[in-house]
Amino acid sequence: MITFRWFGPRDPIPLAYIRQIPAVRGIVGALFDIPVGEPWPLDRIAALREDVEQHGMSLAVIESIPVHEDIKIGRPTRDHLIDNYCESVRNMGRAGVPVLCYNFMPVFDWMRTDLAHRLDDGSTALAFDDDALAKLDLSRGTADLPGWATAYSADELNKLLDAYRSVTSGAALERVTKVVDNPANGITFCGGSLAADPKNDLPAIVRSLGAKGRIHFAHCRNIKRTGKHSFEETAHPSEQGDIDVHAVLSALHDTGFAGPIRSDHGRMIWGETGQPGYGLHDRALGAMYLHGLWEGITATATDMLPVPR
């Protein structure tokens, strides 16, 4: 199923516009006004699902229920917060939403060093420069960084960053799935994240994890590497970056993947303005590119097209 991320009523892209992208029939959504750490009420999740379904699509994924920083660090409040998180996950299930994509990264969730990097074609895109990040003085943790909601000591922050950096390969993802060796514990395969390291063989990672049924969601985008651990986001087609998107989708298909796929981190094109990485136009182009590839791979588009209404 081709899906599209929607940021709720505050998103300048309404569900009615997303519904007009021919291949998209699923929404990746969340509740953005609930304080981190509080349980998500069943009625709110159900209302989100109903809103999506009224526009002819399904609520395919929650991305994400934020993980409180105290859980990541293991502070004394973590047990209570974990209980709240579990209740949110149970309410997701009760509301009939099958997939949760969550992030365990420290503070940043995801980060880029440039939100409007100009590409050769005149569009702008997200970019990450590892050298720029290295210039941040983290010797006092987050104490000297403005706007950080959570205070980290230098030791806490470094431990979290080290843990995050250790999960950047297929072998590391295999370890994550074995922490709780249950088919429900899978991964979101994010091609862009893994492709930042040229040593990663993306189709091989898909085939290994996919054969075990441990890929539950796929972020399919493209990047161009610009240095060690540095890259710029590009248009989705394989020729635009360093990811063979056709090979990744072929591996997903060969391992029987039938879950949600979404285009990710589009460029800002045709004069569009909005949330960096999450405009309408380029992500819609990406969704149609992914749909076309899947049709060619499977020789039928039946399982990717919207349900007739």
N, C-alpha and C positions, 0 to 999 in steps of 0.2 A: 504494500500500500504506500503510495506517495503521500507524504504529509507536509504540513507547513506550520511553522511556529507562529503563534499568535499571542500577543502580550495583553490580552484582555481589553476591557473598555477603554483603557488609556492608549491603546495602540492606534496610531493614525491610519492603519490599514484595517478597514472593517472586514468582518467575516463575509459580507456580501461580495467584496472584491476577491477574496481568496476563493470563494465558490466559483468564480468565473475562470480560474486557471483549470484548463480541461482535465488534467490528470490528477488533480489533488482531490482526495476524498476523506482525508483525515487531518485532524488538528492536534498539534502539540501545544498544550496550554498549561496554565497554573493559576493559583490564587496569589496575587501580588500584594494584597493589603493586610495579610495576617502576619503579626509579629513573628520573627524567627524563634522557634522553640515552642510556640503554641500549637496545639492539635488543630488540624483542619476539620471543621464540622462537616458531617455527611451532607447536610442540606445545601451547603455552599458548593461542594463538588458536584452534587446532583444538578444544581442550578446551572453550573458551567456546562455540564454535559448537555442539558436540555437546550441551552442557548446555541451550542454548536449544531445539535441535531436539527434545530429549527431552520438552519441554513443548509441543510442537505448533506451534512458531513458527520463524521463520528469523532468523539474525543478519544484519540488513539493512545496518547501518551501524556503523562504529567511530567513536565520538565521545568522546574523540579520542586520538590519539597526541600527547602534549604536545611542543611545540617548545621546545627548550632556550633559555634566555635568551641564551646566548653566540652562538647562531645569529642571534637577532633583532638583537643589537648588532654582530655581526661581529667578535667577539673571536678571538684566534689559534686557539682550540680548535674553531672552527666547522666546519672541513672534516671532521674526524674525527666530529663529532656529526652532520653532514649524511649522512655515509656510514652511520652507525648508523640514522638515520631512514629512509634509502632501503631498508635491509635490512628494517626493520619493515614498510614499505609492500609490499615484495616478498612477505614472509611472509603479509601479509593476503591478497594475491592468490592465493598458493598454497593458503591455507585456504578460498578461495572466498567471501570477503567483498568485495562489489563497490564499496562507497562509504566513503571516509574524509572525515569532517568535522573539520577542524583549526582551531585558533585561533592567530592571530599577534599577539594583543594583549599589551601589555607587562605583565608581572607579574600583573595582575588576573585574566586569563582573561576573566571577566565580573565586573562589580561592581555593587552597589546600595548606597545609603546607608541604607536601612532594610529589614531582612529580615522585619519583621512589622508593616507599615503597616496600620492598621485602616481598612477600607472602610465605607461607609454601611450595608451589609447585615450588618455584624458579623463578617465574615470578615477574615482578614489576608492580605496579599500583599506581594510585593517592590515597592520603590519606589526611584526615583533622583531626587535633588535636586542639580542642578548647582551651586547656590550653596553647598551643604554641602561638595562636593568642592573648590570654589575656596578654601575656608578652610584646606585643608591646606597647611602650609608645606613646599614642595618645594625650597627654596633650597639645601639640602644633599643633594638627591637623596633616597634612602631611608634615609639614615643615622639620622634621628631617628624613623623609623616602626618601632614594635615588630612583631616577628613576620614580617618579610620575609626570605625565604630567600636572595634574590639582592640584592647591593648594587649600586645604580646611582648614578653621579654625577648631579648636576643636569643636566649637558649631555646625558648618555646618556638620562636619563628624559624630558627635554623633546623630544628628537629622536624618541623612540619614540611619545610621546603625540601629537606633531604628525603623525607618519605614520599613526597609528591614526585620528585625527580626520579625516584627508583621505579616508578610504574610508567615506563615509557617504551616497553617492548612487548613482543608477544609472550615471551617467557614470564614476564612480570604479570601480565594479564591472566595467564594460566594460574599463577599463584593466587591471585585475587579470587578466582572462581573456586579454588580449593579451600579457601578459608572457611567458607560454608559450602560444603560439597553437596549442593542441592540444585536441580535444574532451574529452579526459580532465580537462583543467584547467577546472573549473567552480566554481560557488559553492553554498553553502547559502543559500537565500533565507530570510532571517529578517525577517518582517514587522514584528515589534516593534521591532527595531533601526532599521530604515529609517523607521518611522512616527514616531519621536521628532522628526524634522524634518518639519513640515507641508508643506514644499515638495515632498517626494517623492511622486510619483504611483505608488503600488505596483503597480496593474494594468499600467500602461505599462512599468514596469521589468521585470515578469514577461514581458510580451509581447516586449520587445526582447531580453532575455537568453534567454528560452525559445525564441524562433524560431531562435536559433543553437545550440540544444541545450546551453546552458551552465548550466542549473540541474539539479543532481544530487540535491538534497535540499531539503526545505522545512520550516522551523519556522513553524507557523501558530498564532499567539497574538494577543491583543488587548491594547492599552494605552490609557490615557487620559492625554493630555498635561496637565501641571499647571503648565507654565512653559517658558521657553526651555531646550531640551535636558533637560527634567525630565518625569517621567511616573510613573504607578503602573500595575502590572499589574492586569488585570481578568479577569472571566470571559470565555470565548472568544466568545460570540455578538456579532455586529456591534453590536447596540444598546447593549452594555455599555461600548463604548469608541470610539476614533476610527478603527478599521480596518474597512473594508467587507470582511469575510472572504469573503463570497459572491463579490464581484468578483475577489478575489485567486485563489480556487479556479477561478473561471470562466476567468481568464486562463491559469492553469496547464493546464487542460483544453484550451483552444483552441490552445495551442502544443504539444500532444501529450505533455505531461509524464506519465510513468508510473512515477516514482520514489517513494521513501519520503517520507511526510509524518508529522510528529508534532505532537501537542498539546504545549504548552510552558508552563512557569512557571505552574502552577496556584496557586490560592488555597488556604489552609488553611481547610477548612469542616467542619461537623458534629463539631467537637471534635477533629479529627485533629491529631496532632503529628508532627513529623519534620523532614526536611531542607527548609529553606525553598525554596518554589517547586516542590518535587518530591514532594508527597504523592500519594496514590492517587486520592482521590475526585474532585477537581476536574479533574485531568488525564484521568481516565476519562470524565467528562462532556464534556470538550473533545474527546476522541477520537470519541465518539459524535456530537457536533455536527458535526464535520468529515466524518464518514462520511455523515450525513444530508444535508449540503449536497452532497457529491459524488454521492450517489444522485440527488438532484434535478437536478443539472447534467447528469449523463450519462444519466439515465432508466434506469440499471441499476446495481446494486451488485455485479455479478459480480466485477469486478476489485478490489474492496476488501474482500470478505468473507473470513474464514478458510477455508483449504482443509478440506473435510469429512474427518473421520477416523473 
